[in-house]
């Protein structure tokens, strides 16, 4: 398909594929399809309804909603009209929403359910540029217009002038602004990333060349559409390839939805794979010694077999036979847990531990890891099912230039790079140099085969008091493969040694405590107990082979509560906000350096 704008993408997708289930969503216990024709028709009605409301090309419309089909419809309506989508994470608090709405100068705010409407009601008087509020569900909180009314207005306008929707769509050019996506911002106010039609469209075209997806695929979509990763994939890439999209009810419902939808492709973040890995390991640990032996034997066979798969070579007959047995006894059960027909997962938004990718590959489940940022629309590089190298984020997608600066920073230039930060010229100049290279802030390297490897965020590199550089992310990624560790944050900048804050798996820890005479009446009692600290430190030690001595964790503090989105400690894609954690737990971190460390 040839398309230069997002509305052209949708209209050509409808014409090419005519899918009866372009979108599916679950309501009242049943899955309901939306055809591609209905998607386009309703989007045109929304575009015209917004136009009747006074929204014009270039006007900003803020969209506050969890994942649901209306997200697709409203975004597509905006792209037909030429309005600018300002997506808002459904987890944001009213103060954060107010900042983004006012900073972007949004003319309209769209809010989904009662929970989101209540947030808008709290700040409505302070939203200086907003003229109208639109809601998906009938509202008791706001004096607002229901989306169904907008669609009715649009349909009436279209009946009156059948060419109006197409006239508006044809007026949208590749250089027009499509969206302002505000970064989550671990410190200070978030910045609005300006993405044009061409930024997003070029990323779709390039991704289509390297990811083998097609009209026979079914995708389960679970990550937030407010994040550019899932938005580019679900809202644009999938329709361009004719993939049917099922919208997961929530991240918590994904395990159930996997069995219902049985997807062939899916995008997720590392936290999902980490939890799935931990559940598998827990099941094995709780089994008999015979079950453990069979599992470990199967993983050994799968790893050996996987080496041949990576090289694209046939395995020896004996190994092929062993693998069939391993698949029947072990791997088939795991594959059924994710629906039984998945061709590959795509992992993004945060680093994936090589150990986890290796494990799933051995089990016959392919995870292709990619890399990108909001500022790059987002994809920069990705592994491909036929060109994998675990521990890397794949080769750079077509049409982009990537170079490694003298200090190791990854810099990228290409049609996917943002036009800048909204109303922040100084920040834009600091991010994009005079020859058009965007400085990602990530440290990495490119090997002889063209695979890009990320070492860490430039600003996250820990420099010890002795001058040693520690990249925390690879260390944390490996340590999180331990079933007792849910999150770990390595600290030690300008300190004598590396330490860590640990969030344990409280259920597994409680079970361990019960068998080791440790009080379990509260999380505080468990996490502060010397036996528990010693045990977790020992678990860390067993996974630290290959680390330099200065990279090894010498002391830990075990926290008595999880990091959460609501507390501001995690981003919407479940990445730890390192600066927030270091600030919030500064006293606990300082305490770890008041006494000598374990040698």
N, C-alpha and C positions, 0 to 999 in steps of 0.2 A: 504494500500500500504506500502511496505517496501522500504525505500530508505535511503542512508547514505550521499549522496551529492546532491547538487542542480541540477546538470545535470541529475542524476538518477530520481529526483523528476519529472522533466519535461517530460522525456521520458516515465516514467511509467504513468504519467497523460494522455499523448497522447494515450497510449495503452489502458488504462482503460476506458476513457470517450469519446474519438473521437468526441469532440465538434465542431460543425460547426461554432459556435460563441464564441470560447474561448476568443477572444478579439473583441471589437467593438470600432470604433472611428467615430467621426462626421466630415465630410468634405463636403463643398459646400451644406450645408443644409440637408444632408442625412447621415444616419448611415451605416457604412460599416463593415462587419464581417471579421475576420481572423480566420480560423479554427485552431484547435490544431495541425493538421498535418503540415499546412503551417508555424505556429509558430516554430515548431521544425526544419523543413527543412531549413527555412531561418536562424535560429540561428546557425545551423551547417555550413551553407555557410559562415556566418559572422566569426565563429570560424576559419574556414580554410582560409578565406581571411585575417584575422589578422595574422595567422600563416605564410602565404605567404609574409606578410609585414615585418616579422621578430619578431613578438611578440611571446614570449615563456611563458610557465607556470611560474607564479610568477611575471611576469612583470606587472607594474601598468598601467592602462588605465583610464584616467580622462574623465568623462562623464558629459558634460554641456548641459542640456536640460530641457525644460518644459515637462509636462506629455504628452506623445504621444506614439503610438504603438512601434516606433523604440526603445524607452527606454527599453521595455521588450525584444525585439529581440537582442539588443546589449548586455544587461546584460546576457541573456541566452547564447549568443555566448561566452562571457568571461568565464562563468562557465564551458562550455564544454571544452574550451581551457585550463582552469586552470589559466587564467589571473586574476588580482586583480582589481575589480571595485572601482574607487575612485569617488563617485558621488559628483557633484557640484550643489548647489542650483542655479536655473536660475536667482535668484534675486541678486546674488553676483556681486560686482563691480570688474573691472579688477585687482585692487591691491590685493583683497582677493583671487581671482582665481589664480593669480600668486604665492601667498604664498603657497597655497595648492598643486598646480601642482609641484612646485619645492621641497617642503618639502617631498612629496610622491615619488619624482623621477619618475614621470609618463613618459613612453616612447611614448605614444600616447595621444592626446587630441581629443575627439569627441565633436563637437559643432553642435547644431541643426539648428536654423534659422539665418537670417541675423543679428538680434539683438545680439545673442550670439556670432556669428562669429566676429562681430565688436569688442567685448571685447577681444577676443583672438588676433585679429590683433593688438590691442593697445600694447599688452605685449609680442607678439610672440618672439621678439629678446631676451627677458629676461628669456624665458623658457628654462633653460639650459639642461634639460634631454630629451626634446621632440624631437623626430625624424620625426613624421608624424602628420598631422592634418586631421581628417576625418569629413565630414559634412553631415548632413541629406539632406539639401536643397542646390541646386546649389549656389555657392558663388561668389560674386563680391569683397568680402573683403579679401579673403585668397587664397594662392596657396595651395589648399587642394584636397583631394581625396573624391569623393562622395561615400556614403554608398552603392549605387547601384553598383558601380565599385568593391567595396570590396566583395559584394555578388557574383558578376560575377567571380572574381578571385577564390573565395572559391568554387563555383560550378565546375569550371574547375579543381581545385585541387582534389575535391571529385570524379569527373568523372575519373581522372587519377588513384587515389588510393581510392576506395570506402570504405576501412576500416579505413582510417586515422582519420576521425572524432571520430569514436568509440574508436580507440586506445588512442586518446588524452583524451577523457572523462573517459575512464577506468583508466587512470593514475592519475586522481584527487582523493585524499584521504580525509577523514573527517577532518584530522588535517591541511589541507592546508588552507592558507589564502584566503578568498573569497572576502573580501572588507575592505577598510579603509574608515571609515565614520568620517568626521571631524565635531566635535561639533561646534555649532554656536558661542560659546564663547562670553559671555557678557563683559568680560574684558580680555585683552591680546590676544595672538594669539590662534586660535583654535587648539585643540588636535586631532590627528588622532586615532580613536578607531579601533583596529584591531579585526575583526570578522572572525572566521574560518567557513568552511563549516559546521562543527558540531555545532557551536554556533547557526547558523541560522536554520539548519535542526532540531536540538533538540527542538527549540522553536516552530517550525511548528508542530512537533509530539505532543508536550504537549498541544498546543492550539487546535489541532483537537480533543483532548479528552474532552475538556470542552465547545467548541462553536459548537452548532448544525447547521452546514452548510453542504450542500450537492449539488449534481449535478443538482438539480432542481432550485437552487438559482441563482438569477441574482444580481450582485453588481454594483453600480455606484461608480467609483473610482475617487476621486477629490483631495486628499491631495498629496503633492509633493513626488515623488518616491525617491528623494534625502534624505528624512527623513526616518529613519529606520522603523518607525511605519507603514506607508502606504506601504513601500517596502516589508516588511515581509508579510503583509497581502495580498496585491494585486499580487505581483510577485511570491509568494511561497505558502502561505496558501490557497488562492482561487484555484489555479491550483491543489493543492494536494487533494482538496475536490471536484473538478469538477465544481466549480462555474463559470458561464459566467461573464466576466468582461467588463463593458462599461466604457470607459475613458471619464470623463467629459471634456468639452472644456476648462473650467477654473472655479475657485470658483464662479465668477460672473454668470456663465451660469448654475450653479447647480439647481436653482429653475426651469428653463425651462427643463433641462435634467431629473429632477425627474419625470415630467409629461410624457416625451417621453419614458424613459426606464422603469419606474415603478419598481424600484428595490425591492428586498425582504430583502437584507442586505446592510449595508453601514457603513463605518467608517468616523467619522468627529471629529473636535475639538470643545471644549466648545463654542468658539465664534460663531459658526454656530447655535447652539441651543439657545444661548443668543439672537441672532438677530431674529430668528424665534419666540421665546417667545415674544420679544418686538413688533414684527409686529402684533401678535395675540392680545396682550394687547392694542395696539394702535387702532386696528380695533374695539375692544369692547368699548374703551373709547370714540371713535367718534360716536358710535351708540346711539340709543335712550335709555331712562331709561328702557324700556321694554326689549330691547336686553341685557342690562347689567344684569337685574334680571335673565333672562333665562340662560345667560352664567354662572353667579355665582352659580345658582341652579345646573346647569349641572356639574360644577367642584366639588361642594359638593357631588353630587351623585357619580361622578367618583372616588373621594377620598375614599368614604365609600366602594364602590364596589372594589376599588383597594386593600383595606386591605384584603378582602377575597381572591383576586387573589394572593396576596403575600403569604398567608398561604396555598394556594392550596385547598381552601374550596369552596363549592358552595354557592352562595349568596342566601338569602331568596327570595321567589317568588316576593314579593313587590319591593324589591330593584332591582331584575333582570328586572322587567318591567320598573321601572324608568330609569334604565341604557339604555334600548333599546330606550326609548324616548329621553334621553340625547344624545345618539349616533346619532339618526336621526336628531335632531335639531342643534347640535353643533359639536360633535366630528367627525362625518363622513366627514364634510367639511374640517376640519384640516387634517384628514387622507388622503383625496384626494389630498391635496396640496403637499404631499410627495409621490404621486403615487398610493395610495390606497391599496397596498398589502405588505407593509413593515412589516417584522416579527420583526426585531429589528435593532436599531442603536448600534454601538460601539463607545464610546467616550474615547479619550485618548490624550496624549501629554501635558495636563494641567488639573488642577482641575475643576470639574463640580459642580456648586452650587447645593446642595441638593434640594433647592426650585424648581429649573428648572427640575430636574429629577422627582420630585414628581408631578409637573404640567403635564408633558407629560404622566406620568404613569396614572394619573387620566383621561387623554384624550385618553387613549387606545394605546399610543405609548411608546414602551419599549426602554429605553436607558440603555445599560449595560456599566458601566464605568470600565476601566482597568487602570493598572499602569505599567510603565516600563521606562527604560532609553536606550539610544543608547548603553551604555556599557553592557546591558543585552539582547540585540538582538531582540526585546526590552522587551517582556512581562514578568512580574513578577507575577502579579495577575490580576484577572478579575472577575467581576460579571457574572453570567450566567442567561439566561432567566428563568431557573427553580430554581435559588438560588440567589435571589437579596436582597441586603440591601443597600438602598440609603444612601448616606453620607459616604459610604466606597468604596474601589476599589476592593472589592471581595476577594475571597479566593486565596491563592497561587496556581499556576498551578503545575501539577505533576512534580516530579523530582527535585524540588528546595528546598533549605533550607533557611528560612528567620528567622532572630533573631533580637530582638530589643536591642541595646546596652544600657549601663547604662545611657547615656545621651539622650536616645530616638531615636538615629539614626537607620534607617532601614539598615540591612546588609543582603546580599544575596550570596549564594554559589550554584553553579550548572553548568551544561554543557553549559548554555547560556551565562555565564560570559566571557567577552572579554579576549583575551590573554594579552592585555596591550595597552598602548598608543604608537604609532609609534615613535621610536627614543627618547622616553622620559621615561627612566628607573626610574628616581626619582619620577615622577608623578605616574607611575604605582605602585611603592612600597607604595606610600601614599594612593592610592585608594584600593589596594588589600592587605589584611594583610597576615601574615605568614601562616595562615591556610586556605587561599583561599577565605575568605569572602570579597566581594566587598562592600565598604562603600558608600552608595548611596548619602549621603548628605541631605536626607529627614528625617524628624522627623515623627514618627507615632507610632501606637500601634495595637495589635491584640486582638480582643475581644474573649469571651468565645466560640463563634461559629466559630472561625477561620477567621473572616473577618478583612482585613487589612484596617486601616484608616490612611490617611495622614494628618498630622497637618500643616506642612509647610516645606519649604526648610530650612535647618539648618542655612545657611548663610543669610537667609532673616529675621530671627527672630529679631524683634525690641526690644531692651532693653531700657526702658525709663530711664530718669535721676533718677527716684525714685526706679529703680531696677525691675520694672514690665516687664514681657515678653509678647510681643504681636505677635501673628501669623497673618500676614497680609492677606494671601490668603483666609482663610474662611470668613473674614470680607469683602474683595473685592468681593468675589463670591456672597455673599448675596446682597450687595449694587448694583451690576450690574444687578440685576433683576428689578431695577427701570427703567422705560421706558425713563427717561430723562438722564440716565447715560450710556455712551458707554464704557468708561474705567475709572478706579479709581486706584490710587497708594497710599497706606497708607505709611506715613513717620513718623519719630519721634524718630529714634535711638539716645540715649543719650540726648533726649529733655524732656521738662517737661510734654508734652502731645502728643497725636496722632493727626496728621493733614493729609490732603490728597490733591493730585493733581487730578482734575476731567476733563475728556474729555466728554462733553455733546453730546447728540443727537441733532445736530444743527437744524434739521428740526423741531423737536418737540419743542425745546427751542424757536425758532423763532415764532412759532404759539402761545406759551404761552406769549411771550413778546408782541405780537400784541394785545392780549386781556387784557394786564396789563400795558399799557401805557409805555412800555420800548422801547427805540430806537432800530431799527433793521437794520440800514444802514450798519453795519459791525459786524463781529464776535467779534472784540475787544470791540466794544461798548456794545454788549449784555453781554459778559462774565464778564466784569468789573463792570457792574451795580450793586449797592447794593441790589436792589430788587431781582435780579437773584441769587446772592450769598446767600441771606437769604432764597430764595425759595428752592434752591438745598440743602442747609444745613438742611432745614426742611424735605425734602424728605429723606435725610440720617437718620435723627432722627427717622422717623417713622419705619425704617427698623432695628433699633438698639436695639430693645427689646431683652433681653437675653444676650447682651454684658455687660461685667463688665464696670464700670465707666471709668477705665483707657484705655479700648479698644474703647471707643466712640470717634468719630471724633469731635474735638473741633473747628477746623478752616479748611477752604478749599481755594484753588486757582483754579479757573476755567480756563482752557487753551483755547486758541482761535483756535487751530488746532488739528487734529487727530494725533495719533501715526501711523507711517507707516513703512512698510518694507524698503522702499527706504531710509528713514532717519536713519535707523539702530536702531529704537526704538522698533521694533517687530521682533521676530524670524520668520522663514518661516512657523511655525505652529501657528502663531499669538499670541504667548506669549509675554507679556511686558518684555523688558530687564530692570529690575529694577535698576541695577547699572548705566546703561546709562541714564535713566530718572533722577535719583537722581543727577548725575553729571551735566547733561545738564540744569536742572532747579534749580540748587543749590541756585541761588540768590532769586528766587521766594519762595523756601522753607524757606530760612533764614528770609525773610520778614514776614512770618507767625508767627515767634517767636519773633518778635520785639515788639509786642503789646500783652496785656493780652488776653487770650482765653475766649470764652463763658463758663461759669461754667457748 
